[in-house]
Amino acid sequence: MVEIIPGSSFEKGIKRIKDKKIKERVKKQILKLIENPESGKFLIGERKGERKIYIGPFRLLYAYKDDKIYLIDFDKRDRIYKKK
């Protein structure tokens, strides 16, 4: 069984979202990740090893290691890649 571990940046990003439809889409994507954790595209550069999923207009960044999915961050594209 795959374990989901949400990070603080991810939780802050989700709390900022007021639209219930977007939150529902995030839940569906997380359920899809549980089924296929390697479905996201890899990031390049300094953030190698992290993956991204597009949930328009947002990005969900995560890492998959040892049957654990680490939800790293959730934000709009123009902000998420500037964070470290």
Secondary structure, DSSP 8 states (H G I E B T S, - for coil): --EEEE-HHHHHHHHH---HHHHHHHHHHHHHHHH-TT-SEE--GGGTT-EEEEETTEEEEEEEETTEEEEEEEEEHHHHTT--
